[in-house]
Amino acid sequence: MQLGMVGLGRMGSNMARRLLRAGHRVVAYDRDPAAGAALEREGAAAAPSLEALVGRLASPRAVWVMLPAGAPTEETVSALADRLQAGDVVVDGGNSWFKDDVRRAGRLAAKGVRYVDVGTSGGVFGLERGYSLMIGGDAEAVRLLEPVFRSLAPGRAAVPATPGREGRTGTADDGWLHCGPAGAGHFVKMVHNGIEYALMQAFAEGFDILRGAAGDEVPEELRYRLDLAEVAEVWRRGSVVSSWLLDLAAAALAQDPGLDAFGGRVPDSGEGRWTVQAAVEEAVPATVISAALYARFRSRQDHTFGEKLLSAMRRQFGGHAEAPPPSAPGSAPGTSRERRR
């Protein structure tokens, strides 16, 4: 199948490569000509502009947009809508807000252009492992794109079959799923990323507790100097918390046991906020996901006003002094809560 790919960052370029390896024809465009040139050396056709990309595709055209959510995606979808014809398909494979998908799908439908939203999970490892695809949009357009989805997804052999699923004929076992109408794919991916926030936060807090076991706050007879890389590794093997996220944590700790290369300021890319917002709209108590989101906000501040007020109140009612400054370098890890942040 022939596909246009707009946006050749870490995800877009690797997805294009996976499609090329599967025998698809890819016409690629990125604002950076070097990105297109690199893919052209691997068999893609690099287009110098969106106009050229559309012109090189046969009808019905299918153009996959792999750009950051917000203005870059919005502007590109609008530009494509002006250049495509009835029967063509625009795919948003980024992390757009599902309500934006509903709006865009309606706007494009007025021109006869079909819109498909694809929540895509797999990160930089997707080239080899494949991508989990959560899809929303017009059923006919999804059928048209099925060869692309099958090539991008991991396939059934990637994961052992789940007991009890015998007789099911859907595509989820292949790694891709048509979840419903416009926005459904990104809605499922949004919640997926909200869960991801919570899982990552649980691992982060757990390993912080393990590291703190050597701290001065702990009675000497109860102190444990644990090799976190080794703990992560043993958990990977047979533990009920084994997972890909644990695999990634183990790799990070093996490469940099003290995580000295990191400052600990953790951004959020939108999906966690949207998941919490959806929970509020649905009156669902998403306490863990909410706390994980707020922890990311906290990580980007040195001290909050609220923490200053806590300290002031402690002094007011009990004469308590503020916590001492971080311990000097070379002391036991975790001897100061501030130092461990």
C-alpha positions, 0 to 999 in steps of 0.5 A, a space after each residue: 500500500 502507498 502511504 504519505 507520512 508527515 513528521 519524521 521525528 523519532 516515532 514517524 521516521 521509525 514507523 516509515 521504516 517499518 512500513 518500508 521493510 514490510 513492502 509498503 511505498 512511503 512518501 515522506 515529508 518533514 520540515 527538515 529536508 535532512 529527515 526526508 533525505 535520510 528516509 529516501 536513502 532507505 527506500 522512501 520517496 521524500 517530498 519537499 512540501 505537503 503539496 508535493 506529497 499529495 501530488 505523489 500519492 494515488 487516489 484514494 490518498 492516505 496521509 498519516 500525520 505524526 506530529 506533536 499534539 496541538 498547533 502543529 497537528 491542527 495546522 497540518 490537518 487543515 493544510 491537508 484538508 485544503 489539498 485532498 479530495 473526497 474519498 481521501 483519508 487523513 490519519 492523526 497518529 500523534 497524541 491529540 485530545 479526542 475532542 479535537 478529533 471529533 471536531 476535525 472529523 466533522 470538518 473534513 467530512 463536509 469535504 468528503 475527506 475521511 479522518 482516522 485517529 490512531 493512538 500509537 504506543 511503542 516509542 523508540 522501540 516500535 521499529 523492532 517490537 511493533 506498535 500497539 494501535 488504538 484506532 477511531 474513525 470511519 469503519 470503511 477508512 479503517 478497512 482501507 488502512 488495514 494493511 498498514 495497521 497489520 504491518 505496524 502492529 507487533 502481530 500475534 506471535 509477539 505475545 503468548 495468547 491470553 487463556 479464554 480468548 479462544 474463538 475470538 476473531 478480532 484484531 486486538 491479538 494482532 496489536 491493533 483495534 478499531 475502538 469506535 468512531 472519531 476520537 475513540 482511538 485517542 480516548 483509549 490511548 489517553 487513558 492508557 497514558 494516564 495509567 502509564 503515569 500511575 505505574 511509573 509513579 509507583 515504580 519511582 516511589 518504590 525505588 525511592 523508598 528502597 534507596 532511602 533505607 540507607 538514610 540517617 532517618 532510619 535506625 542504624 540496625 534497620 538500614 539497608 544499602 540496597 543495589 537498586 539495579 540488582 533489585 530491579 533485575 531480580 524483580 524482572 524475573 518471575 515477579 508479579 510487577 514484571 513489565 516493560 516499564 520495569 525493564 526500562 527502569 532496570 536498564 536505566 539503573 544498570 547504566 547510571 546507578 545513581 541517576 546522576 544524569 537526571 535532574 528529576 524534573 518530569 514533564 507531562 505531555 497532556 494525556 495525564 491531564 486529559 485523563 484526569 479531566 475525563 475522570 472529573 467529567 465522568 465522576 470517576 475517582 481516579 485518585 492514583 492517576 491524579 496523584 501521579 500527575 500532581 507529582 510531575 507538577 511537583 517535580 518541576 518546582 524547587 519549593 512550593 508556596 504551600 510547603 513554605 506555609 507548612 513550615 511556617 505553621 509548624 513553627 507557629 504552633 510548635 516552634 519547630 525549626 525547618 528541615 536542615 539543608 542537604 547533607 554534604 557530598 559523600 554521606 549515605 544516600 537518602 540521608 536528606 529528603 531534599 537531597 533525594 529529590 
